[in-house]
């Protein structure tokens, strides 16, 4: 598992440091940095607490996801059974009434399982949203504060989310030194866990 991305990282796309920006404006060009928030989930080079939180969250949702997969498999099996009943092998005698009853029973079972699948899928989506907010929400907020602290310490006027910019296709050219992702991740991993994130897996 090299990189996890169960849910979107809820960070602000751009962090502005107005105080440092105004101070630098008169003497030097604004210092701008880019952080690839998508790299935070990298197993080896990402943010350790964030990656571990994603792993823990994945372990929570896996049984519920597997339950959906099992239901879907049962529905597909029933559909295949119906197809075989409707298209019996040539030369094999069939009782039309018996076949019709079997098809009807399987259709009813398939409809019931389909309703169950739709209900459980909504439950699953609500569960993932709730637990993602509980597990990752405080951590995302802490990362956002850390980006602000990092930017002020390093003298950045603005820090943009490289991952979001790349997805939107607005980057035409970039100086590699503008990518401060690795330096920020090192900065964050060295910070002690806050009270808000201490309960998350580390």
WOWO-V468530 format. One record per pair of residues at least 24 apart in sequence whose ideal C-beta (glycine too) atoms are under 8 Angstrom apart, sorted by the first residue. I is the first residue (numbers start at 0). J is the second residue. D is the distance in whole Angstrom. If there is no record, write none. Layout:
# WOWO-V468530
i->I j->J d->D
i->I j->J d->D
This chain:
# WOWO-V468530
i->0 j->42 d->6
i->0 j->54 d->8
i->1 j->41 d->7
i->1 j->42 d->5
i->1 j->43 d->8
i->2 j->40 d->5
i->2 j->41 d->5
i->2 j->42 d->7
i->2 j->45 d->8
i->3 j->40 d->5
i->3 j->42 d->8
i->3 j->50 d->7
i->3 j->53 d->4
i->3 j->54 d->7
i->3 j->57 d->7
i->4 j->37 d->7
i->4 j->40 d->6
i->4 j->53 d->8
i->5 j->53 d->6
i->5 j->56 d->6
i->5 j->57 d->6
i->5 j->60 d->7
i->5 j->127 d->8
i->5 j->131 d->7
i->6 j->56 d->8
i->6 j->127 d->7
i->6 j->131 d->5
i->6 j->135 d->6
i->8 j->36 d->5
i->8 j->37 d->7
i->8 j->39 d->6
i->8 j->40 d->8
i->8 j->49 d->8
i->8 j->135 d->8
i->8 j->139 d->6
i->8 j->142 d->8
i->8 j->162 d->8
i->9 j->135 d->7
i->9 j->136 d->7
i->9 j->139 d->5
i->10 j->36 d->5
i->10 j->139 d->6
i->10 j->142 d->6
i->10 j->143 d->5
i->10 j->146 d->7
i->10 j->160 d->6
i->11 j->143 d->6
i->11 j->160 d->8
i->12 j->159 d->7
i->12 j->160 d->4
i->12 j->163 d->5
i->13 j->157 d->6
i->13 j->158 d->7
i->13 j->159 d->5
i->13 j->160 d->7
i->14 j->143 d->8
i->14 j->146 d->5
i->14 j->147 d->6
i->14 j->150 d->6
i->14 j->157 d->7
i->14 j->158 d->5
i->15 j->156 d->7
i->15 j->157 d->5
i->16 j->147 d->7
i->16 j->150 d->5
i->16 j->151 d->6
i->16 j->155 d->6
i->16 j->156 d->6
i->16 j->157 d->7
i->18 j->151 d->8
i->19 j->150 d->8
i->19 j->151 d->6
i->19 j->154 d->6
i->19 j->155 d->7
i->19 j->156 d->6
i->20 j->156 d->4
i->20 j->157 d->7
i->23 j->154 d->7
i->23 j->156 d->6
i->29 j->156 d->4
i->29 j->157 d->7
i->30 j->153 d->8
i->30 j->154 d->6
i->30 j->155 d->5
i->30 j->156 d->5
i->31 j->155 d->7
i->31 j->156 d->6
i->31 j->157 d->5
i->31 j->158 d->7
i->31 j->159 d->7
i->31 j->177 d->7
i->32 j->150 d->7
i->32 j->153 d->7
i->32 j->155 d->5
i->32 j->157 d->7
i->32 j->158 d->5
i->32 j->159 d->7
i->32 j->177 d->6
i->32 j->178 d->8
i->32 j->179 d->4
i->33 j->158 d->7
i->33 j->159 d->5
i->33 j->160 d->8
i->33 j->161 d->4
i->33 j->164 d->7
i->33 j->173 d->7
i->33 j->177 d->5
i->33 j->178 d->5
i->33 j->179 d->7
i->33 j->180 d->7
i->34 j->146 d->7
i->34 j->158 d->6
i->34 j->159 d->7
i->34 j->160 d->6
i->34 j->161 d->6
i->34 j->178 d->8
i->34 j->179 d->6
i->34 j->180 d->5
i->34 j->183 d->5
i->35 j->160 d->8
i->35 j->161 d->4
i->35 j->162 d->5
i->35 j->165 d->8
i->35 j->178 d->7
i->35 j->180 d->4
i->36 j->160 d->5
i->36 j->161 d->8
i->36 j->162 d->5
i->36 j->163 d->7
i->37 j->162 d->4
i->38 j->162 d->8
i->38 j->180 d->5
i->38 j->184 d->7
i->39 j->142 d->7
i->39 j->184 d->7
i->44 j->181 d->7
i->44 j->184 d->7
i->45 j->184 d->6
i->46 j->142 d->7
i->46 j->184 d->6
i->46 j->187 d->6
i->46 j->188 d->6
i->47 j->188 d->5
i->47 j->201 d->7
i->48 j->138 d->6
i->48 j->192 d->7
i->48 j->196 d->6
i->48 j->199 d->6
i->48 j->200 d->7
i->48 j->201 d->5
i->49 j->135 d->8
i->49 j->138 d->6
i->49 j->142 d->7
i->51 j->199 d->8
i->51 j->200 d->4
i->51 j->201 d->6
i->52 j->134 d->5
i->52 j->135 d->6
i->52 j->138 d->6
i->52 j->199 d->5
i->52 j->200 d->5
i->53 j->135 d->8
i->54 j->200 d->7
i->55 j->134 d->7
i->55 j->199 d->8
i->55 j->200 d->4
i->56 j->130 d->6
i->56 j->131 d->7
i->56 j->134 d->5
i->56 j->135 d->7
i->59 j->130 d->6
i->60 j->123 d->8
i->60 j->126 d->7
i->60 j->127 d->6
i->60 j->130 d->7
i->63 j->119 d->8
i->63 j->122 d->8
i->63 j->123 d->5
i->63 j->126 d->6
i->64 j->123 d->7
i->66 j->119 d->7
i->67 j->116 d->7
i->67 j->119 d->6
i->67 j->120 d->6
i->67 j->123 d->6
i->70 j->112 d->6
i->70 j->115 d->6
i->70 j->116 d->5
i->70 j->119 d->7
i->71 j->116 d->6
i->73 j->112 d->6
i->74 j->109 d->6
i->74 j->112 d->5
i->74 j->113 d->6
i->74 j->116 d->7
i->77 j->105 d->5
i->77 j->108 d->6
i->77 j->109 d->4
i->77 j->112 d->7
i->78 j->109 d->7
i->80 j->105 d->6
i->81 j->105 d->5
i->81 j->106 d->7
i->81 j->109 d->7
i->134 j->199 d->6
i->137 j->195 d->4
i->137 j->196 d->5
i->137 j->199 d->7
i->138 j->195 d->8
i->138 j->196 d->5
i->138 j->199 d->6
i->140 j->195 d->7
i->141 j->193 d->5
i->141 j->195 d->6
i->141 j->196 d->5
i->142 j->187 d->7
i->145 j->183 d->8
i->145 j->186 d->7
i->145 j->187 d->5
i->145 j->190 d->6
i->146 j->183 d->7
i->149 j->183 d->5
i->149 j->186 d->5
i->149 j->187 d->8
i->153 j->179 d->8
i->155 j->179 d->8
